[in-house]
Amino acid sequence: MQTSFVRAARTTLYASTFLAPALGAATAAKADEAPPPLTVVEGHMPDPTVVGSRVSEQDLHEKGAAASDTAQVLARIAGVSANTGGGFSAMPAIRGLSEQRLRITVDGQPIDMACPNDMNSPLSYTNPQTLAALTVIPGVSPVSLGGDTIGGVIAAESAAPVFAKDGSLLVTGRAAGYYRSNGNAFGTSLSLTLAGENLSATYTGAYTQSDNYKAGGHLGTVHSSEYAKTDHALALALRTEAGLFELKGGYHYSPYEGFVNQSMDMTDNRSWFVQGRFRGEYDWGKADLSASYRDTDHTMNFLEDKLPGSMPMETRVHTFTSAVKFEIPAGEHHVLKTGLEYHHQWLNDWWPPVEGSMMMGPNAFVNINEGSRNRVGAYGEWTGDWTSNLTTTLGLRYDRVEMNTGDVAPYGTGMMQAADVAAAAAFNAAERRRTDNNWSGSALVRWTPSAALSLELGYAHKVRSPNLYERYTWGRGSMASRMIGWYGDGNGYVGDIALDPERADTFSAAFAVSPAKDVHLKVSPYYTHVNDYIDANVIGTLNERAVQLQFANTDAEFYGVDVSADAVLQGSAEQGTLLTATLAYVHGENTGADTPLYHQMPLNAALAITHRTGALELTGSVEWVDRKDRVDTRRNEPETSAYALVNLGAAYTLQGWRLGIEATNLFDKGYYLPLGGMALGDLAATDTWRPIAGQGRSVNLSISTAF
């Protein structure tokens, strides 16, 4: 299933991973240089050329008490929204483009989809309280930051390794805990580092759990919203004359996570990973080599408050990623970046038979049989500083994506399984191997005529190939198709082997203005046109509430604007009063069918004020979301009303301990989530058909210390 090109590229990556450090060591030895005298090494995400957004470590720690879900923290950035999943598995979207169209990395490594409902999304393996930073680059992202994406980049970063000075032993860390009254949620986290001058070891761990949460007003309990998970990781770093070596491994375990907008719940998810990285800086430039492996075992079934009985679904995924990247100065004001990447995904998805069931037996339902998705990417990117205030970045990228899968099978051959029997026969007779040759490029111009004004213009042509579920899910029976899809709409989905890659052309601008000292305003308009956008066409009716759809290519467009602003009203941002505001508008249209696209966030805005005096911190904020009346009627997407939420908080730092209290949705406003989908958990528990209701008032307590 591998072409000679893929095999050659993979061999090159393997060889480079082992040879480049040796080459670097030789170069460093020849120069007779001492080990690099750095104390803190920068994180995995390079500083973006484009004007992006970044959530700092302090913000992540402070907001972690109110959200166990990293995607929900990201949703506070203008232009970023979160499609409802489980309690820690929301799926981020940037400017209307969903998670599957984004490049999401954790410590520089991508995490593949490992569930037909995307329950274990990449950010579900992170915890806000153990991250060091989150970076978002919407739209026109440099090609050096990754391929196979049309919607932008999200990078979650752990803390960079630290080293001791003067031969001493450095012991440092952070511990935190929180409690939320709504859902009786609680969690803890710990980070501990032991380091010498050249060797550093860091352990991070976190645990979080919650019961079902209560909706605002009189909307009652939101069923199938409970969850629990734990994460552990150990990172080692060694700095030598050759450069910096890093090795990290970790384990994630979730015994359960309810999914209010899915027919199933996650009843077991175990994932472990190991990754290594080498970075060196030499006379000729910089080298960055990395490799990682992840293994995921995922199980779906019904939690107690969803349905009685059992219907297990199993998914196993193995992924391997490696990359060789170089940064080479070309004169005093120009830099060339080039690199080669390889990514392999292997996936098995099958549903064991249910004893005594005529529909779900007597054999296993084979949904995807050893599906593979292999991608080799190569890029070149040139950045030139023409003057002190004019910079350009031009990049070109090629990605070859090869996909294939084995034969599939229905549960059995009975009359109740006739639709799946016929669909399996047609699928097995089809040619399933697909190869996509994808070319992408980006061009960015940044002009900063003064400290008070910055202008950036960008254009990108980006290409993304379908994922394994979009191409290779085949079931035509009602139950089989309703198990597919990450939309939370209660409908059924069928794949299409013949899908073409999505090709997006994006134009964007960013205007950053500082009309006065400590006053900043950023306005970012954009337009994206997508050829062969993967949407879905209705192919049948399942019941009075649900339809069956098949993934299909069409054309789509997105346009809108993101606005963010901050101003120091008194004192400074660190000791004084700070006002922040955001506003975001996106319009997503299926231009092929002349209909609104599904799950597009309505106009929304937020205003927050923070006052710090000595050890005391006071916060207040208002979040407003407009009425959602542009909906995809083919999917029976519900309209939702406008709403506003008020939040208040206070914190005090005493002898190194930070104590916090916060009330979210202070007035217990009842509302429905515009990107929540339909509450299938409530339907199963109470026979109530409604959109997902948002969380009601919660009083959150937190405590943390750094040492």
Summary of the structure (lengths in Angstrom):
residues: 707
radius of gyration: 25.1
end to end distance: 51.9
largest distance: 77.8
contacts: 2573
relative contact order: 0.13
helix: 12%
strand: 53%
